[in-house]
Amino acid sequence: MTHARPIAAAQTIPVGGDVQANLDQHLRLIAAAAREGAAVVLFPELSLTGYEMDLARELAFAPDDARLDPLVEAAASNAMIVIAGAPIRCGPRLHIGAVIIRPEGSVDLYTKHRLGAFGPEAACDGIVPPAEATVFEPGGRDPLVYFNGHVGAVAVCADTGRPFHPLRAAARGARTYFASMFVIPSELARDERNMRTYAREHGMAVVMANFGGPTGGLAAAGRSGIWSDRGEPLVQLDASGAGVAVAIEEDGGWRSMAIL
């Protein structure tokens, strides 16, 4: 292998609607991933705000939002790509976005293609969050992520439920699939199975970042992790709590670690 492939999934405990508190968590986890040499660190869906449908319009980011500056600085100082989740306003349209921040300071944007909804089984105290389509519009932005001589593609949560999405990513040359997720406990087994399957079928390492604490009135399943391009589990975090899962592929194979 000419270049190592050092990738990381960050698991946060979101503070609903408190962007500064969530930014502080991001910066701590970025620093932890950087100490292990990660070149890309992925955060969960809507990680900067939490999965708060009723606050999304109020807290929405612009693509060049000054609130992203601490992440821009962290990406530069750690020579790392940071992929963070936020509600993003592009003109009149509101999207669920994955903001891709590169070490040289450029900011790109992936917008969630397929909006989702939780069923009654996800209800907490009898309340189910509104369907995403009542707040957001589907997007079409889909930039590739280039790092250390490697190519990655991004997905946000329900995007991974369509097998065409990882198939298209692989056809475009991606060999790492960055899945920014909000997975509840009842859906974890299905989503883990999808991650393993996509890795094995398309020869892509898969990185899944999930929340390690409740958000939007729902429990989160945690278990953020990384699978090899053969579908082998390399590292997974606990079902709750914050931390970083790191895996590094070198000539001798993969090595991995969990930082809690």
C-alpha positions in Angstrom: 0.0 0.0 0.0 1.5 3.3 -1.1 -0.5 5.4 1.5 -1.9 4.4 4.8 -5.7 4.7 5.2 -6.4 6.2 8.7 -10.1 6.7 9.3 -12.2 7.5 12.4 -15.8 7.6 13.6 -16.7 10.0 16.4 -19.6 9.2 18.7 -21.1 12.2 20.6 -23.7 12.7 23.3 -25.6 15.6 21.7 -26.9 18.6 23.7 -30.1 19.5 22.0 -29.9 22.9 20.3 -26.7 23.9 22.0 -24.3 24.4 19.1 -21.4 25.6 21.3 -21.6 22.6 23.6 -21.7 20.3 20.6 -18.8 22.1 19.0 -16.8 21.7 22.2 -17.4 17.9 22.0 -16.4 17.9 18.4 -13.1 19.6 19.1 -12.3 17.2 21.9 -12.9 14.1 19.7 -11.1 15.6 16.8 -8.0 16.1 19.0 -8.3 12.5 20.2 -8.5 11.1 16.7 -5.6 13.3 15.6 -3.4 11.9 18.3 -3.9 8.5 16.7 -3.1 9.8 13.2 -6.6 9.8 11.7 -6.8 11.6 8.3 -10.6 11.7 8.3 -13.0 11.9 11.3 -16.8 11.4 10.7 -19.5 12.6 13.1 -23.2 11.6 13.3 -26.2 13.0 11.4 -27.0 16.6 12.6 -24.2 16.3 15.1 -23.8 20.1 15.6 -27.4 20.6 16.8 -28.7 17.2 17.7 -31.6 15.5 16.0 -34.0 18.4 16.9 -36.6 18.8 14.2 -38.3 21.7 16.0 -35.1 23.7 16.2 -33.7 23.0 12.7 -34.9 26.1 11.0 -33.8 28.4 13.9 -30.3 26.8 14.1 -29.7 26.2 10.4 -26.2 26.9 9.1 -25.1 28.6 5.9 -22.4 26.7 4.0 -19.9 29.5 4.9 -21.2 29.9 8.5 -18.8 31.5 10.9 -19.9 29.0 13.6 -17.9 26.4 11.5 -14.7 28.4 12.1 -13.5 26.3 15.1 -13.8 23.2 13.0 -12.0 24.8 10.1 -9.2 25.7 12.4 -9.1 22.2 13.9 -9.0 20.6 10.5 -6.1 22.8 9.5 -4.1 22.4 12.8 -4.5 18.6 12.7 -4.1 18.1 9.0 -7.4 16.3 9.0 -10.7 16.2 7.1 -13.7 16.7 9.4 -17.2 15.6 8.4 -19.8 17.1 10.7 -23.6 17.1 10.5 -25.9 20.1 10.6 -29.1 21.6 9.1 -28.0 23.6 6.1 -29.8 26.4 4.4 -29.0 26.7 0.7 -31.0 29.7 -0.5 -34.6 29.0 0.4 -34.0 25.3 0.8 -33.3 23.6 4.1 -31.3 20.3 4.0 -29.8 17.8 6.3 -26.1 18.3 5.5 -22.7 16.7 6.1 -20.2 19.5 6.1 -16.8 18.4 4.7 -14.0 20.5 6.0 -10.6 20.0 4.5 -7.2 20.9 6.1 -6.5 23.7 3.6 -9.6 25.5 4.7 -12.1 24.6 2.0 -15.6 23.6 3.0 -17.8 21.3 0.8 -21.3 20.0 1.4 -23.1 16.7 1.1 -26.9 17.0 1.3 -29.0 14.0 2.4 -30.7 12.5 -0.6 -33.4 10.4 1.0 -35.4 11.8 3.9 -36.6 9.5 6.7 -39.1 9.1 9.4 -39.3 7.1 12.6 -42.3 4.8 13.2 -44.4 4.5 16.4 -42.0 1.9 17.8 -39.5 4.7 18.3 -41.8 6.8 20.4 -40.5 8.1 23.7 -43.3 9.1 26.1 -45.8 8.6 23.3 -44.1 11.2 21.1 -42.7 10.5 17.7 -40.6 13.2 15.9 -42.1 14.6 12.8 -41.0 13.1 9.5 -37.9 14.8 8.1 -39.8 15.8 4.9 -42.0 18.2 7.0 -38.9 20.2 7.8 -36.2 19.5 5.2 -36.0 19.0 1.4 -34.0 16.2 -0.2 -30.7 17.3 -1.7 -28.4 16.2 -4.5 -24.9 17.3 -3.5 -22.6 14.4 -3.4 -18.9 15.3 -3.4 -16.2 12.6 -3.1 -13.7 12.8 -0.3 -10.0 12.6 -1.3 -7.5 11.8 1.5 -4.0 10.2 1.6 -4.3 8.9 -1.9 -7.7 7.3 -1.2 -11.2 8.1 -2.3 -14.3 8.2 0.0 -18.0 8.8 -0.4 -20.5 10.2 2.1 -23.9 9.0 3.1 -26.4 10.4 5.7 -28.5 7.8 7.5 -31.6 6.9 5.4 -29.4 7.2 2.2 -27.8 3.9 3.3 -31.1 2.1 3.2 -31.0 2.2 -0.6 -28.4 -0.3 -2.0 -28.0 1.9 -5.0 -26.3 4.5 -2.9 -23.2 2.5 -2.0 -23.2 0.8 -5.4 -23.0 4.3 -7.0 -20.3 5.3 -4.6 -18.1 2.3 -5.5 -18.7 2.9 -9.2 -17.4 6.5 -8.8 -14.2 5.1 -7.3 -14.9 5.3 -3.6 -13.2 2.6 -1.4 -14.3 4.1 1.9 -17.9 4.8 2.7 -18.6 7.4 5.4 -22.0 6.8 6.9 -23.2 9.7 9.2 -26.1 8.2 11.1 -28.7 8.5 13.8 -29.6 4.9 14.7 -32.0 3.9 17.4 -31.7 0.6 19.2 -34.5 -1.2 17.3 -32.7 -0.4 14.0 -29.1 -1.2 14.9 -29.0 -4.8 13.8 -30.4 -3.9 10.4 -28.0 -1.0 9.9 -25.0 -3.0 11.1 -25.9 -5.8 8.6 -26.1 -3.2 5.8 -22.7 -1.8 6.7 -21.1 -5.3 6.6 -22.9 -6.2 3.4 -21.9 -3.0 1.5 -18.3 -3.4 2.7 -18.1 -6.9 1.4 -20.0 -6.5 -1.8 -18.3 -3.3 -3.0 -14.8 -3.7 -1.5 -15.2 -0.5 0.6 -14.2 0.1 4.2 -17.3 1.4 6.0 -17.2 4.0 8.7 -20.4 4.5 10.8 -20.8 7.4 13.2 -23.8 7.3 15.6 -24.9 9.2 18.7 -24.0 7.7 22.1 -26.9 9.5 23.9 -30.5 10.4 23.4 -31.5 13.2 21.0 -34.8 14.6 19.7 -36.7 12.6 22.4 -35.3 9.3 21.1 -32.8 6.8 22.4 -29.6 6.3 20.3 -27.9 2.9 19.8 -24.3 4.0 19.8 -22.0 1.3 18.5 -20.2 3.6 16.1 -17.6 1.6 14.2 -15.5 0.6 11.2 -15.6 -2.4 9.0 -12.9 -3.5 6.6 -13.4 -3.8 2.9 -14.1 -7.5 3.5 -16.9 -6.7 5.9 -14.9 -7.7 9.0 -15.6 -5.6 12.1 -12.5 -3.7 13.0 -13.6 -1.6 16.0 -16.9 -0.6 17.6 -17.7 1.7 20.5 -20.1 1.1 23.3 -23.9 1.5 23.1 -23.7 4.7 25.1 -21.1 7.4 25.8 -18.8 9.5 23.7 -15.6 8.3 22.0 -13.7 7.7 18.8 -13.2 4.5 16.9 -10.0 4.6 14.8 -8.8 2.1 12.2 -5.6 2.4 10.1 -4.8 0.3 7.1 -1.1 -0.1 6.3 1.0 -2.6 4.4 0.7 -5.2 7.2 -3.1 -4.9 7.4 -5.5 -3.1 9.7 -4.9 -2.0 13.3 -7.6 -0.3 15.3 -8.4 1.2 18.6 -11.3 2.6 20.6 -10.8 5.9 22.6 -13.4 6.4 25.3 
